[in-house]
Amino acid sequence: MELVSKIFETLEISRLALVQFGVVIFLAFLLTILLIRPLLRLFAERDNLTMKPLKEARSLLDEADEKSHRYDEELLKTGHEALARKRAAAEEVSRSERRRIEAAAEESNKKLEEIKRGIRAEKEAVAASLKSEVAQLSMRIAEKVLGREVA
């Protein structure tokens, strides 16, 4: 103990300074528990409530765009295939068969139009659903961030 006392005297550290240092350490520990950790949890929760729904909405919109692009490509491919079949058949058959082929082409065009309408309807339904979901998520986020109901 004498050695410690001599070291403190040499460094000119008083017991009061040690007590003050201990108080500072204790207060830092106390502030960490009572203030800093709850604030960090609050920030993490706020991030979860605001950023995750936005990311989900963006991913849903990206997915809808991807589906729309695939539908458009498939529609174009189907149109090209139908046109190629029609031209090949028209060149190979006689006039009487050509009439049958034209009837079949007309039927396939009707089906193609039905498919187009179905794809457009599905595309619009997905877009409307996503817009509605984004609006709802935005309202929920705003309510949670503001802590009150948003009109």
C-alpha positions as CSV (number, residue, x, y, z in Angstrom):
1,M,0.0,0.0,0.0
2,E,2.9,2.3,0.7
3,L,4.1,1.8,-2.8
4,V,0.8,2.9,-4.2
5,S,0.8,5.9,-1.9
6,K,4.3,6.9,-3.1
7,I,3.3,6.5,-6.7
8,F,0.3,8.8,-6.2
9,E,2.5,11.3,-4.4
10,T,5.1,11.2,-7.2
11,L,2.5,11.7,-9.8
12,E,0.7,14.3,-7.6
13,I,-2.6,12.4,-7.7
14,S,-4.8,13.0,-4.6
15,R,-7.4,10.7,-3.3
16,L,-10.0,13.2,-4.2
17,A,-8.9,12.8,-7.9
18,L,-9.3,9.1,-7.6
19,V,-12.8,9.4,-6.1
20,Q,-13.7,11.9,-8.9
21,F,-12.3,9.4,-11.5
22,G,-14.4,6.7,-10.0
23,V,-17.5,8.9,-10.0
24,V,-16.9,9.7,-13.7
25,I,-16.6,6.0,-14.6
26,F,-19.7,5.2,-12.6
27,L,-21.7,8.0,-14.3
28,A,-20.5,6.9,-17.8
29,F,-21.6,3.4,-17.0
30,L,-24.9,4.7,-15.7
31,L,-25.5,6.9,-18.7
32,T,-24.7,4.1,-21.1
33,I,-27.4,1.9,-19.4
34,L,-30.0,4.6,-18.9
35,L,-29.6,6.8,-22.0
36,I,-27.4,5.6,-24.8
37,R,-28.6,2.0,-25.1
38,P,-32.3,3.0,-25.2
39,L,-31.6,5.7,-27.8
40,L,-29.7,3.2,-29.9
41,R,-32.7,0.8,-29.6
42,L,-35.0,3.6,-30.6
43,F,-33.0,4.5,-33.6
44,A,-32.9,0.8,-34.7
45,E,-36.6,0.5,-34.3
46,R,-37.3,3.7,-36.2
47,D,-35.1,2.4,-39.0
48,N,-37.0,-0.9,-39.0
49,L,-40.3,0.9,-39.2
50,T,-39.4,3.3,-41.9
51,M,-36.8,1.7,-44.2
52,K,-38.0,-1.9,-44.3
53,P,-41.5,-1.1,-45.7
54,L,-40.0,1.2,-48.3
55,K,-37.5,-1.5,-49.3
56,E,-40.3,-4.0,-49.6
57,A,-42.4,-1.7,-51.6
58,R,-39.5,-1.0,-54.0
59,S,-38.8,-4.7,-54.4
60,L,-42.5,-5.3,-55.2
61,L,-42.4,-2.5,-57.8
62,D,-39.2,-3.9,-59.3
63,E,-40.9,-7.4,-59.4
64,A,-43.9,-5.9,-61.1
65,D,-41.7,-4.2,-63.7
66,E,-39.8,-7.4,-64.3
67,K,-43.1,-9.3,-64.8
68,S,-44.3,-6.6,-67.1
69,H,-41.1,-6.8,-69.1
70,R,-41.4,-10.6,-69.4
71,Y,-45.0,-10.3,-70.5
72,D,-44.1,-7.8,-73.2
73,E,-41.2,-10.0,-74.4
74,E,-43.5,-13.1,-74.5
75,L,-46.2,-11.2,-76.3
76,L,-43.7,-10.0,-78.9
77,K,-42.2,-13.5,-79.3
78,T,-45.7,-15.0,-79.7
79,G,-46.6,-12.3,-82.2
80,H,-43.4,-13.1,-84.2
81,E,-44.0,-16.8,-84.1
82,A,-47.6,-16.5,-85.2
83,L,-46.6,-14.2,-88.1
84,A,-43.8,-16.6,-89.2
85,R,-46.2,-19.6,-89.1
86,K,-48.7,-17.7,-91.1
87,R,-46.2,-16.8,-93.8
88,A,-44.7,-20.2,-94.1
89,A,-48.1,-21.9,-94.4
90,A,-49.3,-19.3,-96.9
91,E,-46.3,-20.1,-99.2
92,E,-46.7,-23.9,-99.0
93,V,-50.4,-24.5,-99.5
94,S,-52.7,-24.0,-102.4
95,R,-55.4,-21.4,-102.6
96,S,-58.1,-23.5,-100.9
97,E,-55.8,-24.3,-98.0
98,R,-54.8,-20.7,-97.8
99,R,-58.4,-19.8,-96.9
100,R,-58.3,-22.3,-94.0
101,I,-55.0,-21.0,-92.8
102,E,-56.3,-17.4,-92.9
103,A,-59.3,-18.5,-90.7
104,A,-56.9,-20.1,-88.3
105,A,-54.7,-17.0,-88.3
106,E,-57.7,-14.9,-87.5
107,E,-58.6,-17.2,-84.6
108,S,-55.0,-17.1,-83.3
109,N,-55.1,-13.3,-83.6
110,K,-58.3,-13.2,-81.5
111,K,-56.6,-15.5,-78.9
112,L,-53.6,-13.2,-79.0
113,E,-55.8,-10.2,-78.4
114,E,-57.4,-12.0,-75.5
115,I,-54.0,-12.9,-74.1
116,K,-53.0,-9.2,-74.5
117,R,-56.1,-8.0,-72.7
118,G,-55.5,-10.6,-70.0
119,I,-51.9,-9.5,-69.6
120,R,-52.8,-5.8,-69.5
121,A,-55.5,-6.4,-67.0
122,E,-53.1,-8.4,-64.8
123,K,-50.4,-5.8,-65.2
124,E,-52.8,-3.0,-64.2
125,A,-54.2,-5.0,-61.3
126,V,-50.6,-5.6,-60.0
127,A,-49.7,-2.0,-60.4
128,A,-52.9,-0.8,-58.6
129,S,-52.3,-3.3,-55.8
130,L,-48.8,-2.1,-55.4
131,K,-49.8,1.5,-55.4
132,S,-52.4,0.8,-52.8
133,E,-50.0,-1.1,-50.7
134,V,-47.4,1.6,-51.0
135,A,-49.9,4.2,-49.9
136,Q,-51.0,2.1,-46.9
137,L,-47.4,1.4,-45.9
138,S,-46.6,5.1,-46.2
139,M,-49.6,6.0,-44.0
140,R,-48.5,3.4,-41.4
141,I,-44.9,4.7,-41.5
142,A,-46.1,8.2,-41.1
143,E,-48.4,7.3,-38.2
144,K,-45.6,5.4,-36.4
145,V,-43.0,8.1,-37.0
146,L,-45.3,10.9,-36.0
147,G,-47.0,8.9,-33.2
148,R,-50.5,10.0,-34.2
149,E,-53.1,9.2,-36.7
150,V,-52.5,10.8,-40.1
151,A,-55.6,12.0,-42.2
